[in-house]
């Protein structure tokens, strides 16, 4: 993907935004969009542009079961402002002003009543978005960060927690995590696998948080954010099992998968509890590409799963957002209007789409999902964007999808040399 200019929605602002980022070497990886009007990108502030990601950070060779090619041909889709206290300390909120002449007898001529208009009671100002370094939603389908509208360009790096000395890993080991995070511009979001098998010691079989701790601590040092993916629909990595009807029917609470230490439910509780206070937390994703099987798993089962697991996450961490992680391209349970119904729960804050559909900049299915996200008043992120042909294709997608209103754009998947060429 090339170094990109930021898109705008209207006329001259397109050129203005493009000129701004071109002048910054077009190295955008995370942007904060200020003054906005109905989705119009009126201004962009992203800090200084970073160098392109060119080094491979000491990556160790991939094992034989490389999940980077995730969709093979056999896969069908291979403190807030409060009302001010009333003047005069009247707890009823009544304005403090003189209401008429004295009631005692007087030899003087009574003073006529004042003709001044009564002082109106104080009113509260709208609560501004918090400037706390945490990603929020504004209730109208946008993300905010530190009081400003936020659209980010991030990246997938599913393999970040691979640490061959401790776990079985999945994908390449990235030795220099600080180097990786520092190569991104400020306010980026990195989506990575935080499955429980990444914390299972291959020597003792017990729990070892070291590999994920290492990722979180590096993101904290470099002031970047993480999107934690807590499980996978597919069986792509060691220990992960395909999520079937038994899982969605309650097995996620009661069944311990072969080779794992605890249920999925317990894992979600433990990992969220451990990292909820970290400045590196961007969002939580319950499951990568949750979907039905067209036989027994449908919209209602998915809705119940999202509501239940999202509720568990929010009961532990009520500050950070929960994002659904669905593909959104016609899978059973989330096709057509079911996309809205399955994600219409207060325990899902951000909806999702994965762009493997075609090489067009704005696939028709994504345009439809954006309309449905508006119905829900929820931001939509494109959580995966496949590298389909070349950097020009990715750049065209980035521009069109940001202009259409996506809140985040995340290429799949990080690779040192390739990222250096395309600028992510």
Beta strands, then each sheet from edge to edge (+ up, - down):
strand 1: 30-33
strand 2: 36-37
strand 3: 40-41
strand 4: 44-45
strand 5: 135-137
strand 6: 143-145
strand 7: 148-156
strand 8: 189-193
strand 9: 225-229
strand 10: 281-285
strand 11: 321-323
strand 12: 350-355
strand 13: 379-386
strand 14: 408-412
sheet 1: 4+ 1- 7+ 6- 5+
sheet 2: 4+ 1- 7+ 8+ 9+ 10+ 11+
sheet 3: 4+ 1- 7+ 14+ 13+ 12+
sheet 4: 2+ 3-
end
